[in-house]
C-alpha cells in the first residue's frame, strides 16, 4: 500500500474526529437510548482501530526491528525466538 494513501486515511480520520455536526443535539437516539454523538464516536473508534491495524501491518518499520535483533544477538543477548529454539 502506498504511503500517500495511508497519510490520506489518517488525515481523513483526523478531520472526521471533529464531529461538529452533532454538538448541539442529543437526538436522534440510536437504539432508543444512545445519543447520536456517542454512537458516532463508538463507530469512529472501531474505524480508527481498523486503520491503526492497517498502519501496523503495512507501514511498520520492520528494518528497525531486524537491526535491533542483530545488535542483541551480536552482544550475546538471546531474542525470544532464540530462547524458544533453545528449549
MMTF fields as JSON, N, C-alpha, C and O atoms, coordinates in Angstrom:
{
  "mmtfVersion": "1.0.0",
  "mmtfProducer": "UNKNOWN",
  "numBonds": 347,
  "numAtoms": 348,
  "numGroups": 87,
  "numChains": 1,
  "numModels": 1,
  "chainsPerModel": [1],
  "groupsPerChain": [87],
  "chainIdList": ["A"],
  "bondAtomList": [4, 2, 8, 6, 12, 10, 16, 14, 20, 18, 24, 22, 28, 26, 32, 30, 36, 34, 40, 38, 44, 42, 48, 46, 52, 50, 56, 54, 60, 58, 64, 62, 68, 66, 72, 70, 76, 74, 80, 78, 84, 82, 88, 86, 92, 90, 96, 94, 100, 98, 104, 102, 108, 106, 112, 110, 116, 114, 120, 118, 124, 122, 128, 126, 132, 130, 136, 134, 140, 138, 144, 142, 148, 146, 152, 150, 156, 154, 160, 158, 164, 162, 168, 166, 172, 170, 176, 174, 180, 178, 184, 182, 188, 186, 192, 190, 196, 194, 200, 198, 204, 202, 208, 206, 212, 210, 216, 214, 220, 218, 224, 222, 228, 226, 232, 230, 236, 234, 240, 238, 244, 242, 248, 246, 252, 250, 256, 254, 260, 258, 264, 262, 268, 266, 272, 270, 276, 274, 280, 278, 284, 282, 288, 286, 292, 290, 296, 294, 300, 298, 304, 302, 308, 306, 312, 310, 316, 314, 320, 318, 324, 322, 328, 326, 332, 330, 336, 334, 340, 338, 344, 342],
  "bondOrderList": [1, 1, 1, 1, 1, 1, 1, 1, 1, 1, 1, 1, 1, 1, 1, 1, 1, 1, 1, 1, 1, 1, 1, 1, 1, 1, 1, 1, 1, 1, 1, 1, 1, 1, 1, 1, 1, 1, 1, 1, 1, 1, 1, 1, 1, 1, 1, 1, 1, 1, 1, 1, 1, 1, 1, 1, 1, 1, 1, 1, 1, 1, 1, 1, 1, 1, 1, 1, 1, 1, 1, 1, 1, 1, 1, 1, 1, 1, 1, 1, 1, 1, 1, 1, 1, 1],
  "groupList": [{"groupName": "UNK", "atomNameList": ["N", "CA", "C", "O"], "elementList": ["N", "C", "C", "O"], "formalChargeList": [0, 0, 0, 0], "bondAtomList": [1, 0, 2, 1, 3, 2], "bondOrderList": [1, 1, 2], "singleLetterCode": "X", "chemCompType": "L-PEPTIDE LINKING"}],
  "groupTypeList": [0, 0, 0, 0, 0, 0, 0, 0, 0, 0, 0, 0, 0, 0, 0, 0, 0, 0, 0, 0, 0, 0, 0, 0, 0, 0, 0, 0, 0, 0, 0, 0, 0, 0, 0, 0, 0, 0, 0, 0, 0, 0, 0, 0, 0, 0, 0, 0, 0, 0, 0, 0, 0, 0, 0, 0, 0, 0, 0, 0, 0, 0, 0, 0, 0, 0, 0, 0, 0, 0, 0, 0, 0, 0, 0, 0, 0, 0, 0, 0, 0, 0, 0, 0, 0, 0, 0],
  "groupIdList": [1, 2, 3, 4, 5, 6, 7, 8, 9, 10, 11, 12, 13, 14, 15, 16, 17, 18, 19, 20, 21, 22, 23, 24, 25, 26, 27, 28, 29, 30, 31, 32, 33, 34, 35, 36, 37, 38, 39, 40, 41, 42, 43, 44, 45, 46, 47, 48, 49, 50, 51, 52, 53, 54, 55, 56, 57, 58, 59, 60, 61, 62, 63, 64, 65, 66, 67, 68, 69, 70, 71, 72, 73, 74, 75, 76, 77, 78, 79, 80, 81, 82, 83, 84, 85, 86, 87],
  "secStructList": [7, 7, 2, 2, 2, 2, 2, 2, 2, 2, 2, 2, 2, 2, 2, 2, 2, 7, 7, 4, 4, 4, 1, 1, 7, 7, 7, 1, 3, 3, 6, 6, 6, 3, 3, 2, 2, 2, 2, 2, 2, 2, 2, 2, 2, 2, 2, 2, 2, 2, 2, 2, 2, 2, 2, 2, 2, 2, 2, 7, 7, 2, 2, 2, 2, 2, 2, 2, 2, 2, 2, 2, 2, 2, 6, 6, 7, 7, 7, 2, 2, 2, 2, 2, 2, 2, 7],
  "xCoordList": [0.85, 0.0, 0.899, 1.928, 0.51, 1.328, 1.232, 0.156, 2.361, 2.349, 1.413, 0.842, 1.242, 0.355, -1.089, -1.805, -1.509, -2.866, -3.033, -4.082, -2.013, -2.077, -2.148, -2.858, -1.421, -1.471, -2.867, -3.384, -3.468, -4.822, -5.826, -6.723, -5.68, -6.581, -6.465, -7.476, -5.231, -5.026, -5.576, -6.203, -5.348, -5.873, -7.393, -7.999, -8.003, -9.469, -10.021, -11.029, -9.368, -9.816, -9.651, -10.477, -8.587, -8.387, -9.52, -10.042, -9.888, -10.965, -12.313, -13.104, -12.57, -13.849, -13.995, -15.111, -12.883, -12.967, -13.615, -14.206, -13.517, -14.108, -15.573, -15.915, -16.41, -17.818, -18.667, -19.537, -18.431, -19.159, -20.638, -21.426, -21.031, -22.44, -23.33, -24.551, -22.777, -23.578, -23.404, -23.821, -22.817, -22.554, -23.797, -23.851, -24.769, -25.882, -27.096, -28.027, -27.089, -28.276, -27.891, -26.868, -28.726, -28.537, -29.488, -29.478, -30.299, -31.282, -30.854, -30.208, -31.149, -31.961, -31.179, -29.948, -31.918, -31.311, -31.162, -32.092, -30.004, -29.767, -30.224, -29.905, -30.944, -31.483, -32.376, -32.608, -32.871, -33.796, -33.177, -33.905, -31.844, -31.247, -29.875, -29.413, -29.214, -27.838, -27.815, -28.258, -27.304, -27.243, -26.418, -25.47, -26.782, -26.157, -24.659, -23.877, -24.252, -22.831, -22.018, -20.907, -22.571, -21.877, -21.802, -20.774, -22.865, -22.834, -21.881, -21.232, -21.798, -20.84, -19.417, -18.609, -19.117, -17.768, -17.482, -16.339, -18.482, -18.283, -17.916, -16.988, -18.639, -18.304, -16.964, -16.202, -16.667, -15.392, -14.24, -13.198, -14.417, -13.382, -13.109, -11.954, -14.141, -13.965, -13.217, -12.294, -13.601, -12.934, -11.48, -10.599, -11.218, -9.85, -8.992, -7.828, -9.539, -8.758, -8.422, -7.335, -9.333, -9.035, -7.969, -7.115, -8.012, -6.991, -5.625, -4.617, -5.578, -4.306, -3.762, -2.551, -4.632, -4.193, -3.612, -2.605, -4.235, -3.725, -2.352, -1.455, -2.188, -0.888, 0.191, 1.313, -0.131, 0.856, 1.224, 2.396, 0.246, 0.52, 1.265, 2.093, 0.994, 1.544, 2.699, 3.526, 2.785, 3.777, 4.735, 5.488, 4.725, 5.609, 7.045, 7.293, 7.998, 9.391, 10.1, 10.815, 9.903, 10.483, 12.003, 12.661, 12.564, 14.023, 14.653, 15.779, 13.957, 14.475, 14.477, 15.399, 13.459, 13.419, 14.512, 15.125, 14.761, 15.815, 17.186, 18.014, 17.424, 18.681, 18.821, 19.908, 17.743, 17.763, 18.062, 18.867, 17.423, 17.65, 19.083, 19.684, 19.632, 21.016, 21.968, 22.962, 21.67, 22.503, 22.464, 23.49, 21.316, 21.188, 21.914, 22.573, 21.802, 22.453, 23.974, 24.695, 24.471, 25.915, 26.461, 27.655, 25.622, 26.051, 25.867, 26.175, 25.383, 25.222, 23.842, 23.596, 22.929, 21.56, 20.798, 20.99, 19.939, 19.102, 17.762, 17.154, 17.309, 15.981, 14.962, 15.322, 13.704, 12.634, 12.634, 12.429, 12.864, 12.89, 14.043, 13.876, 15.215, 16.358, 16.124, 16.541, 15.46, 15.163, 14.208, 14.369, 13.205, 12.25, 12.92, 12.596, 13.853, 14.546, 15.483, 15.694, 16.05, 16.969, 16.231, 16.824, 14.963, 14.179, 13.844, 13.193],
  "yCoordList": [-1.168, 0.0, 1.235, 1.267, 2.221, 3.416, 4.292, 4.439, 4.87, 5.726, 6.924, 7.366, 7.457, 8.607, 8.246, 9.054, 7.042, 6.61, 6.478, 6.829, 5.979, 5.87, 7.25, 7.436, 8.211, 9.571, 10.168, 10.86, 9.908, 10.4, 9.788, 10.479, 8.499, 7.833, 8.466, 8.754, 8.68, 9.288, 10.715, 11.124, 11.471, 12.832, 12.868, 13.719, 11.936, 11.871, 11.533, 12.098, 10.624, 10.287, 11.47, 11.686, 12.232, 13.422, 14.43, 14.999, 14.639, 15.579, 15.056, 15.812, 13.767, 13.191, 13.138, 13.049, 13.192, 13.172, 14.442, 14.425, 15.523, 16.801, 16.828, 17.488, 16.128, 15.966, 17.144, 16.985, 18.296, 19.495, 19.431, 20.205, 18.542, 18.466, 17.828, 17.941, 17.166, 16.554, 17.269, 16.727, 18.44, 19.108, 19.663, 19.693, 20.09, 20.848, 19.994, 20.492, 18.741, 17.939, 16.512, 15.979, 15.927, 14.526, 13.621, 12.402, 14.22, 13.448, 13.369, 14.308, 12.37, 11.201, 10.23, 10.219, 9.433, 8.404, 7.125, 6.698, 6.535, 5.271, 4.136, 4.143, 3.193, 2.056, 2.504, 1.743, 3.719, 4.212, 4.779, 5.33, 4.674, 5.154, 5.792, 6.493, 5.586, 6.044, 7.341, 7.359, 8.429, 9.69, 9.549, 8.765, 10.308, 10.189, 10.488, 9.839, 11.46, 11.792, 10.658, 10.383, 9.997, 8.877, 7.68, 7.005, 7.418, 6.311, 6.612, 5.708, 7.898, 8.287, 7.993, 7.448, 8.355, 8.12, 6.631, 6.201, 5.857, 4.413, 3.831, 3.029, 4.232, 3.786, 4.324, 3.616, 5.572, 6.177, 5.42, 5.223, 4.997, 4.242, 2.913, 2.5, 2.246, 0.976, 1.202, 0.453, 2.222, 2.518, 2.91, 2.505, 3.689, 4.101, 2.908, 2.831, 1.985, 0.803, -0.043, -0.615, -0.13, -0.854, -0.136, -0.779, 1.194, 1.962, 1.79, 1.672, 1.776, 1.569, 0.167, -0.013, -0.812, -2.165, -2.196, -2.861, -1.488, -1.375, -0.714, -1.158, 0.349, 1.019, 0.103, 0.091, -0.656, -1.572, -2.662, -3.017, -3.184, -4.264, -3.789, -4.525, -2.582, -2.13, -1.144, -1.067, -0.393, 0.678, 0.549, 1.483, -0.565, -0.732, -0.87, -1.625, -0.161, -0.225, -1.494, -1.456, -2.594, -3.873, -3.873, -4.631, -3.027, -2.999, -2.534, -2.923, -1.723, -1.294, -2.444, -2.566, -3.282, -4.44, -5.429, -6.029, -5.602, -6.515, -6.024, -6.821, -4.709, -4.148, -4.352, -4.668, -4.177, -4.37, -5.823, -6.096, -6.748, -8.165, -8.559, -9.358, -8.021, -8.318, -7.758, -8.397, -6.577, -5.971, -6.756, -6.905, -7.254, -8.029, -9.363, -9.791, -10.019, -11.318, -11.167, -12.068, -10.046, -9.849, -9.482, -9.656, -8.979, -8.621, -9.778, -9.637, -10.884, -12.037, -12.191, -13.164, -11.266, -11.386, -12.329, -12.335, -13.117, -14.012, -13.355, -12.774, -13.453, -12.963, -14.009, -15.14, -13.636, -14.553, -15.784, -16.899, -15.592, -16.719, -17.665, -18.884, -17.103, -17.951, -18.708, -19.86, -18.086, -18.768, -19.929, -21.002, -19.711, -20.774, -21.932, -23.09, -21.634, -22.688, -23.475, -24.669, -22.812, -23.489, -24.443, -25.392, -24.202, -25.034, -26.382, -27.178],
  "zCoordList": [0.0, 0.0, 0.0, 0.676, -0.744, -0.878, 0.371, 0.951, 0.781, 1.974, 1.841, 2.839, 0.641, 0.458, 0.819, 1.411, 0.465, 0.802, 2.316, 2.856, 2.995, 4.45, 5.099, 6.087, 4.552, 5.077, 4.863, 5.74, 3.721, 3.443, 4.414, 4.897, 4.701, 5.647, 7.034, 7.674, 7.495, 8.815, 8.828, 9.805, 7.763, 7.677, 7.689, 8.341, 6.961, 6.936, 8.322, 8.746, 9.017, 10.371, 11.314, 12.2, 11.123, 11.948, 11.735, 12.694, 10.492, 10.181, 10.681, 11.245, 10.473, 10.906, 12.42, 12.932, 13.138, 14.595, 15.127, 16.207, 14.401, 14.813, 14.367, 13.386, 15.07, 14.674, 15.128, 15.984, 14.579, 14.98, 14.626, 15.168, 13.744, 13.345, 14.408, 14.307, 15.419, 16.486, 17.823, 18.846, 17.861, 19.125, 19.798, 21.027, 19.066, 19.637, 20.024, 20.657, 19.652, 19.925, 20.325, 19.897, 21.142, 21.53, 20.76, 20.933, 19.917, 19.163, 17.716, 17.251, 16.999, 17.354, 18.236, 18.247, 18.959, 19.786, 18.968, 18.284, 19.048, 18.355, 19.277, 20.466, 18.758, 19.504, 20.656, 21.595, 20.588, 21.582, 22.838, 23.663, 23.036, 24.28, 24.087, 24.987, 22.974, 22.783, 21.979, 20.83, 22.564, 21.828, 20.548, 20.496, 19.525, 18.217, 18.27, 17.576, 19.084, 19.181, 19.771, 19.319, 20.785, 21.41, 20.462, 20.398, 19.738, 18.789, 17.633, 17.107, 17.235, 16.197, 16.666, 15.914, 17.91, 18.421, 18.62, 18.468, 18.95, 19.053, 17.687, 17.579, 16.658, 15.302, 14.847, 14.19, 15.188, 14.831, 15.48, 14.855, 16.722, 17.419, 16.735, 16.625, 16.281, 15.566, 14.26, 13.94, 13.506, 12.238, 12.479, 11.72, 13.523, 13.839, 14.23, 13.834, 14.991, 15.369, 14.144, 14.071, 13.191, 11.947, 11.138, 10.528, 11.126, 10.408, 11.067, 10.37, 12.382, 13.071, 12.818, 12.69, 12.747, 12.411, 11.0, 10.759, 10.074, 8.712, 8.696, 7.98, 9.486, 9.557, 10.112, 9.606, 11.135, 11.712, 10.706, 10.58, 10.001, 9.05, 7.816, 7.28, 7.354, 6.072, 6.198, 5.289, 7.282, 7.348, 8.53, 8.809, 9.218, 10.363, 9.867, 8.926, 10.475, 10.013, 10.509, 11.511, 9.819, 10.247, 10.17, 10.883, 9.311, 9.223, 10.538, 10.846, 11.304, 12.601, 13.597, 14.404, 13.547, 14.43, 14.071, 14.954, 12.769, 12.335, 12.807, 13.246, 12.717, 13.203, 14.703, 15.185, 15.441, 16.88, 17.228, 18.118, 16.537, 16.795, 16.46, 17.178, 15.395, 15.042, 16.087, 16.433, 16.585, 17.62, 18.913, 19.576, 19.279, 20.508, 20.393, 21.34, 19.25, 19.101, 19.048, 19.478, 18.528, 18.489, 19.866, 20.112, 20.768, 22.114, 23.096, 24.28, 22.633, 23.496, 24.092, 24.804, 23.828, 24.31, 23.403, 22.187, 24.001, 23.207, 22.95, 23.849, 21.707, 21.377, 21.796, 22.123, 21.786, 22.177, 21.276, 21.755, 19.971, 19.042, 19.364, 19.333, 19.674, 20.006, 21.29, 21.409, 22.26, 23.519, 23.278, 23.859, 22.415, 22.118, 21.405, 21.664, 20.508, 19.761, 20.665, 20.453, 21.677, 22.595, 23.531, 24.043, 23.752, 24.691, 24.145, 24.823]
}
